[in-house]
Amino acid sequence: MKKLILLIVLLLQTIAAICSSGWTKDKNATFVKLSQNYIGGSTFFGPDGKQVSITTIRYFNTNLYAEYGITNRLTTIVYIPFFVRNTLNAVELKQSGKREEGDELNSIGDADLALKYGLIFNKPTVLSATLLVGLPLGKNAGGESGILQTGDGEFNQLIQLDISHSFYPKKYYLSANVGFNNRTRGFSDEFRFGAEVGFLLNKFTPILKINSIFSFYNGDGNNVQNALFSNNTEYISPTVELNYMLKNKIGVSVSGGFAPYAKNIIASPNWGLGIFLKL
């Protein structure tokens, strides 16, 4: 109930996911965003969707996201979490009085490379197709305990369709996407779906997003369940994002989201803060 109340508060405050719209960049146009994301807590959505208590774990993700228009139809996309910090709190056992020391892991995270092609562009309604490959640059076993992670250790390929419509001159837009993510090393493949609505209010752009992942449960099931990189992870996650242009080309972004439904993932809000540049 506390988590649900937090979600409602986020939505009332009206505060991105990669490849979340059908628009491609104009030729030679560039978008670059430097972000800091945080998620941490002491509860976990188990395989049955019920929350259980765990030792407090935290993830800090400093990442760079960039889009570049090769042509008006073709956009290249890069996502690099160049510093990821994963920590596990120390625990003092009440009955025995013994202390289990905390742990930490600092490393690069798993990166994404993508190409987005405009099937329909320069129209009020646009449609694009994206091919994304996930590069396992992070560590899937680290720290003194060997259980901390900054990546899942598998190479994946995502095929996605994005459709968007601009309601000009009403200054708002709608987008939706659907995708299939093929995963390796015994991880189950995934079906992905998302939607968003954004409002263009001069320098201020609030966006409401809903992203979801559902597992096909076709992996071998041997992957360890952990906070963020478990096999058969599922969720439906509303996220609210606020974007504000400070100057003509520079802006800031804040976001917050939570999953009212999830399996095999930490049960905590995901917070984001970033600064972006449009060229």
LODREN-913635 format. One record per residue: x, y, z of N, C-alpha, C in turn. Coordinates in pm, whole numbers, plus 32768, in hexadecimal, padded with zeros to 4 digits. Example, Ala and Ser with C-alpha at 12.3 -4.5 7.8 and 13.67 -1.06 7.14 Angstrom:
2
85277DC7830C84CE7E3E830C85287EB6830C
85057F1F82C485577F9682CA850A80038313
***
This chain:
279
80537F8880008000800080008057807E8000
80C6807A804D811F80EE804E815A81097FC5
817B809A7F7E81B480AA7EF8814C80E47E98
80CE80B97EA6806480EB7E50804D817F7E6B
805181A87EE9804182367F0B80B182897ECE
812C82557ED4819D829B7E98818A82AC7E03
815982447DC0813F824C7D3080D982B97D13
806D82BF7D61800583257D4B803D83B17D5E
809483C27DC280D284447DD98125846E7D61
8171840F7D2981C3842E7CB4816D845B7C3F
80FE84167C2B80A684387BBB806984C27BCF
804384E37C48800685647C63806B85D47C53
80EB85B87C708153861D7C5F817086387BCC
815185D67B74816D85E17AE481FD86087ACB
825885B37AFA82E185CF7AE2830285AB7A4C
84FA833F785F8500830B77D68545828E77CA
84E982677788852281E77762856281F476D9
85C4819F76BD860C81A8763E85B0818675C8
85BF81D0755A857181B774E084DB81BC74F9
84AB8224754084218226756D83C482777514
83EE82A0749E839582EA744483B382C473B4
835482E4735B836382BF72CF83B38322727D
83D8839672B6842083FB726A84B483D9725E
84EC83EC71E8857C83E371D385B6847071D5
8639847B71E9867A84FE71E9868E852F7159
868E85B2714886B585EB70C7874885CD70AB
876D85D0702E87F885B47009885786117054
88BC85DA70928924861E70DF88F3865A7163
887486497184884286797205886F86197273
8889865272EB88BE860373598873862173DA
885A85B97427882285C774AD887A857A750D
88A985BB75788901857B75D988CA85967665
88C6852D76B88891853A773F88EC84F277A2
89148539780A896185017878890484F278F0
88F7847779258894845E798D88CF84147A03
888D84287A7688A983DA7AED882883987B1A
882983137B2387B482C97B5087D282817BD2
876A82737C24877A82307CA5870181D97CC2
871C81617CF386B381097D2586EE80BB7D9A
869F80B17E0586D2806A7E7A8663804F7EDD
86707FE27F28860B7FC27F8A86237F3C7FCB
85C47F13801E85D17E98806C855E7E378055
85157E477FE684AC7DE87FC184BE7DBD7F30
848B7D477F1284A27D087E8F84227CC57E61
83FF7CDB7DE0838F7C917DA583BE7C057D82
83877B9F7DC383AE7B167DA983727ADF7D29
838C7A617D0883557A237C8E82BE7A207C89
827C7A267CFE81EA7A277D0281B07AB47D08
82067B1B7D0081D87BA57D0481C77BDE7D8F
81DA7B8B7DF681CD7BBC7E7F82507BF87EAF
82477C5C7F0782BD7C9F7F3882F57C567FB2
83797C487FB383C07C0A802384317C67804F
845B7C5980CD84C67CAD8102854F7C7580D9
85AB7CD080B886337CAB809686927D0D80DA
87127CEE80DB87767D4D810A87777DC680AC
877A7E3D80E787727EB7809687DF7EBB802B
87B67ECF7FAF88127ED47F3E87F97F547EF1
88627F8D7EB68856800D7E7088A480097DED
886B804C7D8788AD805B7D0588B580EF7CE1
892E811B7CBC894381A27C8A897A81947BFB
893681D07B9C895881BF7B0F897182477ACF
89ED82647AAC8A1082DE7A658A2382BA79D2
89D182F4797A89CF82C578F089CA8336788B
89F18315781289ED837077A1899483357734
89338384770488D8835A769A88E583BE7627
88F0838D75AC890283E6753A88B983B274C0
8881840F7470884583F273F08886844B7386
889E8412731088D8846072A28894843A7220
886B849F71D4882884887155888C847170E4
889A83F470BA88F183D5704888B2840B6FC8
882F83F26FB887DD842F6F50875B84586F93
86FE84916F45867D84B56F7F862D843A6FA9
864B83C86F6F8604834D6F91864E82F56FF6
86D283006FFA872282A27049876882E970BC
874E82B87135878882F071AF87D6828471F9
884E82A77227889B824C727A888C8275730C
888682127364886D822973F288D481DE7444
890A822074AA896D81E47502894581FF7592
894B819675E5893481A4767589A7816176BD
89F181AE77108A65817977568A5D819F77EA
8A42813F78428A4B815878D28ADE814A78FD
8B2881B878F58BB981AF79038BE681A07995
8B8C81BA79F58BAE819E7A818B31816C7AC9
8B3780F27AFA8AC980B67B458AFF80887BCC
8ABB80B27C358AE2808B7CBD8A7180397CFA
8A927FC07D288A327F667D668A617F497DF5
8A0E7F687E5A8A367F537EE589D27EFB7F2E
8A047EB37F9289B47E5F7FE889D17E878078
89677EAB80C389787EDB814B89AE7E6E81A8
89F57E9B82108A1C7E40827B89A17E1C82CE
89A37DA4830989327D73835989667D4083DF
89257D6B844C89467D3884D088D57CDD84FF
88F47C5D851688907BFA853D886C7C0D85D0
87E97C1E85EB87BC7C3D867387D37BCA86D4
87B97B4F86AB87C27ADE870788537ABD872B
88A87AB686C789337A9086E1898E7B0786FB
89637B7D86CD89B77BF286DC8A277BF98675
8A2B7B98861D8A927B9885B58A737C00854A
8ADA7C2E85098ACC7C9684A38AF97C61841D
8AA17C6C83BA8AC47C4B83308AEC7CCB82EA
8B667CD282C08B9A7D4C82838B567D6B81FF
8B507DEA81DE8B187E15815F8B787DF780EC
8B4D7E1B80748B9E7DFE7FFE8B847E6A7F96
8BDE7E757F368BCC7ED87ECC8C127EAA7E4D
8BDF7EDD7DDC8C1A7EC27D5A8C0E7F3F7D04
8C7D7F6E7CCD8C807FE27C758CB77FB77BEE
8C697FD17B848C927FA17B008C417FE97A95
8C637FD07A198C107FF979A88B967F9E79A3
8B287FCB79678AB17F7879588A9F7F4778CA
8A367EFB78B28A177ECA782C89EC7F3E77D2
8A227F43775A8A077FB176FD89A67F83768E
896A7FE5764989107FCB75D9893C8019755F
89357FD874EB89498019746988CF7FFD7414
889C806573CF882080517383882180A47303
87D5807472A287B680BE7228871F80C7721B
86EE81427206865F815971F38647818B7165
85EB8149711E85CF816C7094853F819C7087
852D8211704984A9824A7037845E820C6FC3
83FB81BB6FE083A781806F77834681E86F40
830E823A6F9882BC82AD6F7582F383246FC2
831983916F7E835084056FC3832184856F7E
833B84F56FBE830D85796F8E8276857D6F7D
822E85376FD4819D85356FD5816D854C7064
80EC8573707680B9857C710080C384F8714A
80B18488710080C48403713A814183C570FE
819C83997154821A835E7125822682D1715B
8270827E7110828681F37136831881D1711E
83578191717E83E4816C716E83FC80E071A3
846880A4717284938020719F8520802C71D9
85377FE9724985B77FF2728F85F37F6772A3
86747F5C728986C07EE572AB87277F0D7314
871D7ECF738887767EF073F887C27E747422
88437E85743D88947E18747488C87E4474FD
88BB7DE9755E88EC7E0375E489747DC375F8
89D57E1276218A5E7DE376308A7B7DC776C4
8AA27D4D76E88ABA7D2877748B407D5B77A7
8B4C7DDF77B88BC87E1B77E78BD27E1B787F
8B607E1078C38B5F7E1279548B8D7D8D7990
8B987D8B7A148BC07D127A5C8B437CCF7A94
8B387C4C7A7D8AC47C037AB18AE47BB57B30
8B5C7BC77B658B827B8A7BE58BFA7BD67C1B
8BE57C217C888C537C717CBC8C427C937D4F
8C9D7CE67D828CA17D057E0F8CE47C947E5C
8CF87CA87EDF8D347C407F328CDC7BC37F36
8C587BD77F328BFA7B677F398BEA7B1F7EB5
8C097B637E468BF87B297DC18B697B2A7D90
8B0D7B6E7DD88A807B6E7DB18A527BF57D7A
8AA57C5B7D808A7D7CDD7D4E8A927CE57CB7
8A417D387C748A437D3F7BE38A327DCE7BB0
8A6E7DE97B3D8A527E637AF38A1E7E427A67
8A067DC27A4C89D07D9479CC89A47D0479DB
89607CD07974892D7C47797D89847BE17935
89EC7C0F78EF8A4A7BB278B08A197B717831
89AA7BA077F889767B62777D896B7BC8770D
89797B977693896F7BE7761988E07BDB75E5
889A7C4B75D7880F7C4575AA87F87C9B752F
878C7C7B74E687687CC6746D86D37CE77476
86B47D677468862B7D98747285FD7DCD73EA
85897DA073BB85487DD7734484CA7E1E7372
84BA7E9C734A844D7EEC7380840F7F467314
838C7F57731C83437FB672C9830E80267322
831E80A272F382ED8118733C8292816A72E1
82228195731781C681EB72CE81A782657324
81A482DB72E6818A8356732E813083B172DA
80E08401731F808A846172DA809084E77323
80A8855272D880AD85DA730E8028861F72F3
7FE78651735D7F66869373507F79872A7343
7FC8875372E17FDF87E172C87F5F88227292
7F38889C72C07F8088F5731B7F5A88E573AD
7F23887473D67EF8886274607F6C884674BF
7FE388357489805E882C74D7806387B37536
803687437505804F86C9754F805E865774EB
809685E7751980AF857674C0809584F3750A
8081848A74BC8071840374F180D383A674AA
810B834874F4816582E674BA8149825C74F5
816981F574A9815D816C74DA81CA81187496
81F780B174DB825B8058749F82407FC974C9
826C7F6D747582617EDE749282E17E9C7460
83157E3C74AE83947E00748883A57D7374BB
84057D2E747E842C7CA674A784C17CA874C5
84E57C7A753D85707C79756885A37BEA7573
86017BC6751C863F7B42751F86B77B45757C
86B97AEA75DE87247AE8764187727A657639
87F07A6B765E884A79F87655886D79C576E1
88C3795F76E788F979257762888B78F477C1
882178BC778887BA787F77DA875078DC780F
8758795D77EE86F179BB7819867679AE77BE
860279C177F5858679BB77A885787A34774E
853E7A1F76D7851E7A8E767E84AE7AE276BB
849E7B5E7685843F7BBB76C283E77BFD7659
836C7C18767F83117C6D7633830C7CF47679
831A7D60762C831C7DE6766782B27E3E7627
82757E907679820F7EEE764A82197F6D769B
82077FE07657820C8060769C81B480C77659
8194812F76A48145819E766F8169821B76BD
8155828F767F816E830C76C5811B837C7689
810183E176DC80BF845B76B1811384D076E4
812F852F768D817F85A376B3813A8624768D
8153868C76DC8115870F76C78183877776B2
817D87C0764281E38822761E81B588AC764A
81E188D576C181B4895176FF822789B57702
824389F3768F82B48A4E768183368A0776AA
83778A32771783F489F4774183E089767794
8365895C77BC834788EF781A82FF887E77D3
8332880377E382F5878F77A382E3871F7809
826C871078458250869D789B822886247845
825585AF786E823C85337824821184C67885
81A9847F7862817F840978AD8199838F7857
81E8832F788D820C82B6784381DB823A788E
81BB81D4784181A08150787A81EF80EB782A
824D80A8786B829F8042782B82887FBC786D
82897F52781F826E7ECD785582C77E657814
82E77DFE786083337D8B783082EE7D0C7862
82DC7CAB780782A27C2B782B82FB7BBB77F5
83177B59784983717AEC782583277A7E77D9
836E7A3F777B833A79C97737835679487786
83A4795277F183C578E0784683FB786B77F4
8451788B7795848C7822774185227811775B
8554784B77C985DF783777EE85F077B8783F
866D779878628685771B78AA866D7728793F
865677A4796F863277B879FA86A477AC7A5D
872177AC7A2C8793779A7A8587CF781D7AB6
8796788E7A8B87CF790E7AB087A679367B3E
8804796E7B8887EB79967C1387897A0A7C17
872B7A067C7686CE7A757C8887127AE07CDD
87117B5C7CAE874F7BC87CF987007C487CE3
87377CB97D0D86E97D347D1386BE7D6A7C8C
87167D6B7C2886F57DAA7BA9870D7D527B2F
87607CED7B38878A7CA37AC2875B7C127AC4
86E67BF97AFE86B27B717B06867E7B417A7F
86777ABE7A7086307A837A0085997A8C7A1A
854B7A8E79AE84B87A9379B684867B0C7A03
84CC7B7C79F4849C7BFB7A2D84217C2B79DF
83BD7C5B7A2883467C9679EC83207D137A3B
82E57D7479F582B07DE77A3C82597E3C79E0
82027E897A1F81BA7EF679DF81DD7F737A2E
821E7FD379ED825880437A37822D80CB79FE
81D381137A4281B7819E7A1E822B81F67A4E
8253825379FB82BD82B17A1D8292833E79F3
82AE839D7A48829084287A29831384757A1B
832184C079AF839D85067991838185997975
83D585F179AD83CD86807992844986AC7948
843586F078D684A487287889849487BF7880
85028809789784FB889B7893857588D07848
855D892577E485C98962779785FF89DB77E1
867E89D4780886BD8A44784C86E28AB277E9
87168A87777787398AE1770B87088AA57689
87348ADC761987028AAF759887248A1C757D
879889EE75AC87C58967758C87DD890F7606
87D48945767E87F588FC76F8877A88F07751
87648879778886F2886477E1871388037850
86B687F978B086C6879B791F864A87417925
865D86CC796285F1866A796885F4862579EF
857D86117A2B857085C17AA58500855D7A8F
850B84E97ACD84A684817AB88498842A7B34
842783E87B3F8410838A7BAB83A883257B80
83BE82A77BA2835F82407B7A836481C97BD7
82FB81797BD082F481017C2282A280987BD8
82AE801C7C0682657FAE7BC681FA7F797C25
817A7F977C0D810F7F5E7C6081017EC87C4D
812F7E967BD881327E057BBE81BF7DE17B92
81FA7D7B7BD0827F7D507BA8829D7CC67BDE
83007C857B9F83347C057BCD83CC7C067BBD
84107BCC7C1E84A17BB87C1884F07C3A7C07
84CB7C9F7C5585127D1F7C4E84FD7D6A7CD0
855A7DC27CF285517E107D6C84D37E667D6C
84917E717DDF84127EB97DEB842C7F457E21
84667F987DCF848980207DF9847C80817D84
846081017D9F845781657D3484DC81777CEC
84D581A17C70854B81C17C20854B82577C09
85B3829C7C3985BC832D7C2D862883527BC7
861083BE7B7B867183E87B188681847F7B14
86FB84AC7AFA871A853A7AEA877E85477A79
876485A27A1A87BE85AD79A887C58638796F
882A864E791C883886C978D0884E86A2783E
880986E677E1881186BF77558832873576FB
886387127685888F877476238857874F759B
881787AF755787E3879B74D0883487EE746E
886C87AC740888C087F073A5888A87D87319
***
